Amino acid sequence: MAAVTAHRQQDGQPGSDRGPGPGRGPAAGRGAASDRGPASDRSPAADRSPKQDRSRATRQRLLEAAVACLAEHGWAGSTVAVVAERAGVSRGAAQHHFPTREDLFTAAVEYVAEERSQALRALPTDDREQTVAALVGLFTGPLFRAALQLWVAASNEEQLRARVTELEARVGRESHRIAVELLGADESRPGVRETVQGLLDMARGLGLATLLTDDTTRRDRVVAQWSRLIDEALAS
């Protein structure tokens, strides 16, 4: 600042008395900037889009990594740092998207549940056994393993319980709604709602059995039998 003041005094005018003058505004000496054209010619949305895309991609990697970690390592072994490393991002980036561990893992299970729901809605509905098998599949994959770890943790951790209870209720309602749509079930008829819910409860039990051993052969027989029972219940 002293050097600037001295330079102005050499010109014979106090620095505070000098106006901008021709060519002395903020734009002076910025010919390179003028070559780019006015700022209004560049879309702010276009400038933000790559950053937003990167942010969405980072969030998605974190969610998928969180589900995988829960399924493989359980709640105790799935810290934010472990998930961040698996997703290939810094811990700070992970906490930018999900400030707490509970935020991360409840969002992860909900995200994958929605992805699975969209896939189920796209299934053909003309094959009842295929539909039943797909519904059972909800409870036999990595998502179910991850969700189960979250449920068990919530039973012991007060700060997690309310969030997981609410999440379980929403996922349960959505699973039931999809099952009704896929099966073409008319729940106004007596016993139909209970039949659909019984199918989902049975599927959850098969999922638990699969955690320890490969129960594929028995599960296939049970699915075939339940498909026949569903046919009879919905046709009568």
C-alpha positions as a LaTeX table, in Angstrom:
\begin{tabular}{lrrr}
\hline
Residue & $x$ (\AA) & $y$ (\AA) & $z$ (\AA) \\
\hline
Met1 & 0.00 & 0.00 & 0.00 \\
Ala2 & 2.87 & 2.41 & 0.81 \\
Ala3 & 4.39 & 1.83 & $-2.62$ \\
Val4 & 1.08 & 2.62 & $-4.31$ \\
Thr5 & 0.70 & 5.87 & $-2.30$ \\
Ala6 & 4.25 & 6.97 & $-3.15$ \\
His7 & 3.66 & 6.36 & $-6.82$ \\
Arg8 & 0.50 & 8.48 & $-6.73$ \\
Gln9 & 2.30 & 11.34 & $-4.93$ \\
Gln10 & 4.99 & 11.33 & $-7.59$ \\
Asp11 & 2.25 & 12.12 & $-10.11$ \\
Gly12 & 1.51 & 15.25 & $-8.08$ \\
Gln13 & $-1.95$ & 14.20 & $-6.93$ \\
Pro14 & $-2.99$ & 12.63 & $-3.66$ \\
Gly15 & $-4.23$ & 9.13 & $-4.21$ \\
Ser16 & $-7.55$ & 9.87 & $-2.50$ \\
Asp17 & $-8.32$ & 12.76 & $-4.89$ \\
Arg18 & $-7.90$ & 10.80 & $-8.10$ \\
Gly19 & $-10.92$ & 9.44 & $-9.79$ \\
Pro20 & $-10.90$ & 6.35 & $-11.88$ \\
Gly21 & $-10.10$ & 8.28 & $-15.06$ \\
Pro22 & $-10.06$ & 6.78 & $-18.49$ \\
Gly23 & $-8.70$ & 3.29 & $-18.52$ \\
Arg24 & $-8.25$ & 3.22 & $-14.74$ \\
Gly25 & $-11.24$ & 1.09 & $-13.66$ \\
Pro26 & $-11.18$ & $-2.45$ & $-12.32$ \\
Ala27 & $-11.10$ & $-3.68$ & $-15.91$ \\
Ala28 & $-7.80$ & $-1.90$ & $-16.70$ \\
Gly29 & $-5.04$ & $-4.29$ & $-17.72$ \\
Arg30 & $-7.49$ & $-7.17$ & $-18.11$ \\
Gly31 & $-7.54$ & $-7.54$ & $-21.83$ \\
Ala32 & $-7.44$ & $-11.34$ & $-21.52$ \\
Ala33 & $-10.70$ & $-11.29$ & $-19.63$ \\
Ser34 & $-12.43$ & $-9.18$ & $-22.28$ \\
Asp35 & $-11.41$ & $-11.71$ & $-24.91$ \\
Arg36 & $-13.64$ & $-14.28$ & $-23.22$ \\
Gly37 & $-16.74$ & $-12.20$ & $-23.81$ \\
Pro38 & $-19.20$ & $-10.86$ & $-21.22$ \\
Ala39 & $-19.90$ & $-13.03$ & $-18.17$ \\
Ser40 & $-23.56$ & $-13.14$ & $-19.16$ \\
Asp41 & $-22.60$ & $-15.26$ & $-22.18$ \\
Arg42 & $-21.52$ & $-18.11$ & $-19.86$ \\
Ser43 & $-24.31$ & $-20.11$ & $-18.25$ \\
Pro44 & $-23.99$ & $-20.47$ & $-14.44$ \\
Ala45 & $-25.84$ & $-23.78$ & $-14.75$ \\
Ala46 & $-23.23$ & $-25.00$ & $-17.23$ \\
Asp47 & $-20.45$ & $-24.00$ & $-14.82$ \\
Arg48 & $-22.13$ & $-25.83$ & $-11.93$ \\
Ser49 & $-23.16$ & $-28.96$ & $-13.80$ \\
Pro50 & $-19.81$ & $-30.83$ & $-13.75$ \\
Lys51 & $-19.41$ & $-30.11$ & $-10.04$ \\
Gln52 & $-22.95$ & $-31.30$ & $-9.31$ \\
Asp53 & $-22.37$ & $-34.43$ & $-11.38$ \\
Arg54 & $-19.21$ & $-35.19$ & $-9.41$ \\
Ser55 & $-21.05$ & $-34.62$ & $-6.15$ \\
Arg56 & $-23.85$ & $-37.01$ & $-7.14$ \\
Ala57 & $-21.32$ & $-39.62$ & $-8.25$ \\
Thr58 & $-19.45$ & $-39.33$ & $-4.95$ \\
Arg59 & $-22.67$ & $-39.67$ & $-2.98$ \\
Gln60 & $-23.69$ & $-42.75$ & $-4.94$ \\
Arg61 & $-20.28$ & $-44.41$ & $-4.44$ \\
Leu62 & $-20.53$ & $-43.76$ & $-0.71$ \\
Leu63 & $-24.01$ & $-45.27$ & $-0.49$ \\
Glu64 & $-23.05$ & $-48.39$ & $-2.41$ \\
Ala65 & $-19.84$ & $-48.80$ & $-0.41$ \\
Ala66 & $-21.77$ & $-48.42$ & 2.86 \\
Val67 & $-24.17$ & $-51.23$ & 1.93 \\
Ala68 & $-21.29$ & $-53.49$ & 0.89 \\
Cys69 & $-19.40$ & $-52.79$ & 4.13 \\
Leu70 & $-22.46$ & $-53.49$ & 6.28 \\
Ala71 & $-23.10$ & $-56.77$ & 4.47 \\
Glu72 & $-19.47$ & $-57.89$ & 4.75 \\
His73 & $-18.26$ & $-56.45$ & 8.06 \\
Gly74 & $-21.38$ & $-55.74$ & 10.10 \\
Trp75 & $-22.13$ & $-52.57$ & 12.01 \\
Ala76 & $-19.09$ & $-52.73$ & 14.30 \\
Gly77 & $-16.66$ & $-53.01$ & 11.39 \\
Ser78 & $-18.32$ & $-50.41$ & 9.18 \\
Thr79 & $-17.00$ & $-46.99$ & 10.14 \\
Val80 & $-17.17$ & $-43.84$ & 8.02 \\
Ala81 & $-13.43$ & $-44.12$ & 7.38 \\
Val82 & $-13.77$ & $-47.71$ & 6.13 \\
Val83 & $-16.63$ & $-46.75$ & 3.80 \\
Ala84 & $-14.77$ & $-43.68$ & 2.51 \\
Glu85 & $-11.70$ & $-45.78$ & 1.70 \\
Arg86 & $-13.81$ & $-48.35$ & $-0.14$ \\
Ala87 & $-15.58$ & $-45.59$ & $-2.09$ \\
Gly88 & $-12.25$ & $-43.98$ & $-2.99$ \\
Val89 & $-12.97$ & $-40.63$ & $-1.33$ \\
Ser90 & $-11.60$ & $-38.79$ & 1.67 \\
Arg91 & $-13.24$ & $-39.02$ & 5.06 \\
Gly92 & $-13.91$ & $-35.29$ & 4.88 \\
Ala93 & $-15.78$ & $-35.74$ & 1.60 \\
Ala94 & $-17.85$ & $-38.52$ & 3.15 \\
Gln95 & $-18.77$ & $-36.35$ & 6.12 \\
His96 & $-19.65$ & $-33.48$ & 3.80 \\
His97 & $-22.40$ & $-35.66$ & 2.33 \\
Phe98 & $-23.29$ & $-37.51$ & 5.54 \\
Pro99 & $-22.36$ & $-35.67$ & 8.74 \\
Thr100 & $-22.92$ & $-38.71$ & 10.99 \\
Arg101 & $-22.45$ & $-42.45$ & 10.74 \\
Glu102 & $-26.18$ & $-42.95$ & 11.25 \\
Asp103 & $-26.94$ & $-40.57$ & 8.36 \\
Leu104 & $-24.69$ & $-42.57$ & 6.05 \\
Phe105 & $-25.96$ & $-46.06$ & 6.76 \\
Thr106 & $-29.68$ & $-45.35$ & 6.96 \\
Ala107 & $-29.43$ & $-43.40$ & 3.67 \\
Ala108 & $-27.48$ & $-46.29$ & 2.12 \\
Val109 & $-30.07$ & $-48.94$ & 2.92 \\
Glu110 & $-32.89$ & $-46.66$ & 1.76 \\
Tyr111 & $-31.07$ & $-45.88$ & $-1.48$ \\
Val112 & $-30.49$ & $-49.51$ & $-2.43$ \\
Ala113 & $-34.03$ & $-50.45$ & $-1.36$ \\
Glu114 & $-35.38$ & $-47.88$ & $-3.80$ \\
Glu115 & $-33.09$ & $-49.14$ & $-6.56$ \\
Arg116 & $-34.36$ & $-52.67$ & $-5.95$ \\
Ser117 & $-37.97$ & $-51.50$ & $-5.89$ \\
Gln118 & $-37.59$ & $-49.89$ & $-9.31$ \\
Ala119 & $-36.15$ & $-53.13$ & $-10.69$ \\
Leu120 & $-39.05$ & $-55.12$ & $-9.24$ \\
Arg121 & $-41.63$ & $-52.81$ & $-10.81$ \\
Ala122 & $-40.15$ & $-53.62$ & $-14.21$ \\
Leu123 & $-40.70$ & $-57.38$ & $-13.79$ \\
Pro124 & $-43.24$ & $-59.16$ & $-16.01$ \\
Thr125 & $-46.37$ & $-60.15$ & $-14.10$ \\
Asp126 & $-47.57$ & $-63.03$ & $-16.26$ \\
Asp127 & $-45.42$ & $-65.64$ & $-14.49$ \\
Arg128 & $-46.59$ & $-66.03$ & $-10.90$ \\
Glu129 & $-43.68$ & $-68.24$ & $-9.81$ \\
Gln130 & $-41.14$ & $-65.81$ & $-11.26$ \\
Thr131 & $-42.85$ & $-62.99$ & $-9.39$ \\
Val132 & $-42.80$ & $-64.89$ & $-6.10$ \\
Ala133 & $-39.12$ & $-65.78$ & $-6.63$ \\
Ala134 & $-38.28$ & $-62.11$ & $-7.27$ \\
Leu135 & $-40.06$ & $-61.06$ & $-4.07$ \\
Val136 & $-38.20$ & $-63.72$ & $-2.11$ \\
Gly137 & $-35.01$ & $-62.39$ & $-3.67$ \\
Leu138 & $-35.56$ & $-59.13$ & $-1.81$ \\
Phe139 & $-34.54$ & $-60.95$ & 1.34 \\
Thr140 & $-31.65$ & $-63.06$ & 0.11 \\
Gly141 & $-29.13$ & $-60.58$ & $-1.29$ \\
Pro142 & $-26.57$ & $-58.08$ & 0.02 \\
Leu143 & $-29.27$ & $-55.50$ & 0.73 \\
Phe144 & $-31.01$ & $-57.81$ & 3.17 \\
Arg145 & $-27.71$ & $-58.65$ & 4.86 \\
Ala146 & $-26.90$ & $-54.95$ & 5.19 \\
Ala147 & $-30.37$ & $-54.09$ & 6.47 \\
Leu148 & $-30.23$ & $-56.94$ & 8.99 \\
Gln149 & $-26.95$ & $-55.61$ & 10.40 \\
Leu150 & $-28.53$ & $-52.18$ & 10.71 \\
Trp151 & $-31.62$ & $-53.62$ & 12.45 \\
Val152 & $-29.48$ & $-55.52$ & 14.97 \\
Ala153 & $-27.38$ & $-52.43$ & 15.69 \\
Ala154 & $-30.55$ & $-50.38$ & 16.18 \\
Ser155 & $-31.81$ & $-52.81$ & 18.80 \\
Asn156 & $-28.80$ & $-51.89$ & 20.95 \\
Glu157 & $-28.16$ & $-48.25$ & 20.04 \\
Glu158 & $-30.75$ & $-45.71$ & 21.10 \\
Gln159 & $-29.62$ & $-42.97$ & 18.69 \\
Leu160 & $-30.11$ & $-45.34$ & 15.74 \\
Arg161 & $-33.33$ & $-47.06$ & 16.79 \\
Ala162 & $-35.88$ & $-44.37$ & 15.92 \\
Arg163 & $-34.41$ & $-43.80$ & 12.47 \\
Val164 & $-34.21$ & $-47.48$ & 11.59 \\
Thr165 & $-37.70$ & $-48.17$ & 12.91 \\
Glu166 & $-39.09$ & $-45.45$ & 10.66 \\
Leu167 & $-37.01$ & $-46.71$ & 7.72 \\
Glu168 & $-38.16$ & $-50.30$ & 8.25 \\
Ala169 & $-41.80$ & $-49.18$ & 8.28 \\
Arg170 & $-41.38$ & $-47.33$ & 4.96 \\
Val171 & $-39.47$ & $-50.16$ & 3.28 \\
Gly172 & $-42.04$ & $-52.66$ & 4.56 \\
Arg173 & $-44.97$ & $-50.65$ & 3.21 \\
Glu174 & $-43.24$ & $-50.25$ & $-0.16$ \\
Ser175 & $-42.43$ & $-53.98$ & $-0.38$ \\
His176 & $-46.05$ & $-54.84$ & 0.38 \\
Arg177 & $-47.33$ & $-52.33$ & $-2.18$ \\
Ile178 & $-45.05$ & $-53.73$ & $-4.88$ \\
Ala179 & $-46.05$ & $-57.29$ & $-4.04$ \\
Val180 & $-49.73$ & $-56.40$ & $-4.41$ \\
Glu181 & $-49.07$ & $-54.76$ & $-7.79$ \\
Leu182 & $-46.96$ & $-57.61$ & $-9.14$ \\
Leu183 & $-49.35$ & $-60.32$ & $-7.98$ \\
Gly184 & $-52.44$ & $-58.44$ & $-9.14$ \\
Ala185 & $-53.93$ & $-59.00$ & $-5.69$ \\
Asp186 & $-57.29$ & $-57.50$ & $-4.72$ \\
Glu187 & $-56.87$ & $-56.69$ & $-1.04$ \\
Ser188 & $-60.54$ & $-55.79$ & $-0.67$ \\
Arg189 & $-61.22$ & $-59.51$ & $-0.65$ \\
Pro190 & $-61.02$ & $-61.27$ & 2.75 \\
Gly191 & $-57.70$ & $-62.92$ & 3.45 \\
Val192 & $-55.82$ & $-61.55$ & 0.45 \\
Arg193 & $-53.88$ & $-58.92$ & 2.39 \\
Glu194 & $-52.84$ & $-61.51$ & 4.96 \\
Thr195 & $-51.77$ & $-63.90$ & 2.18 \\
Val196 & $-49.51$ & $-61.27$ & 0.62 \\
Gln197 & $-48.04$ & $-60.34$ & 3.99 \\
Gly198 & $-47.54$ & $-64.02$ & 4.78 \\
Leu199 & $-45.53$ & $-64.35$ & 1.56 \\
Leu200 & $-43.25$ & $-61.49$ & 2.58 \\
Asp201 & $-42.83$ & $-62.87$ & 6.11 \\
Met202 & $-41.96$ & $-66.28$ & 4.67 \\
Ala203 & $-39.45$ & $-64.64$ & 2.33 \\
Arg204 & $-37.78$ & $-62.91$ & 5.29 \\
Gly205 & $-37.47$ & $-66.25$ & 7.06 \\
Leu206 & $-35.86$ & $-67.81$ & 4.00 \\
Gly207 & $-33.45$ & $-64.90$ & 3.90 \\
Leu208 & $-32.40$ & $-65.54$ & 7.48 \\
Ala209 & $-31.85$ & $-69.22$ & 6.70 \\
Thr210 & $-29.59$ & $-68.27$ & 3.80 \\
Leu211 & $-27.26$ & $-66.23$ & 6.02 \\
Leu212 & $-25.49$ & $-69.33$ & 7.31 \\
Thr213 & $-25.87$ & $-71.91$ & 4.56 \\
Asp214 & $-26.75$ & $-72.12$ & 0.88 \\
Asp215 & $-30.43$ & $-72.95$ & 1.08 \\
Thr216 & $-31.14$ & $-72.62$ & $-2.64$ \\
Thr217 & $-32.62$ & $-76.07$ & $-3.24$ \\
Arg218 & $-35.10$ & $-75.92$ & $-0.38$ \\
Arg219 & $-35.90$ & $-72.28$ & $-1.17$ \\
Asp220 & $-36.79$ & $-73.17$ & $-4.77$ \\
Arg221 & $-39.23$ & $-75.85$ & $-3.57$ \\
Val222 & $-40.80$ & $-73.45$ & $-1.08$ \\
Val223 & $-41.15$ & $-70.77$ & $-3.76$ \\
Ala224 & $-42.88$ & $-73.23$ & $-6.10$ \\
Gln225 & $-45.31$ & $-74.27$ & $-3.36$ \\
Trp226 & $-46.08$ & $-70.70$ & $-2.35$ \\
Ser227 & $-46.70$ & $-69.80$ & $-5.98$ \\
Arg228 & $-49.41$ & $-72.49$ & $-6.11$ \\
Leu229 & $-50.89$ & $-71.29$ & $-2.84$ \\
Ile230 & $-50.93$ & $-67.69$ & $-4.07$ \\
Asp231 & $-52.65$ & $-68.79$ & $-7.29$ \\
Glu232 & $-55.37$ & $-70.56$ & $-5.31$ \\
Ala233 & $-55.82$ & $-67.71$ & $-2.84$ \\
Leu234 & $-56.12$ & $-65.05$ & $-5.53$ \\
Ala235 & $-58.34$ & $-67.15$ & $-7.81$ \\
Ser236 & $-60.89$ & $-68.21$ & $-5.16$ \\
\hline
\end{tabular}
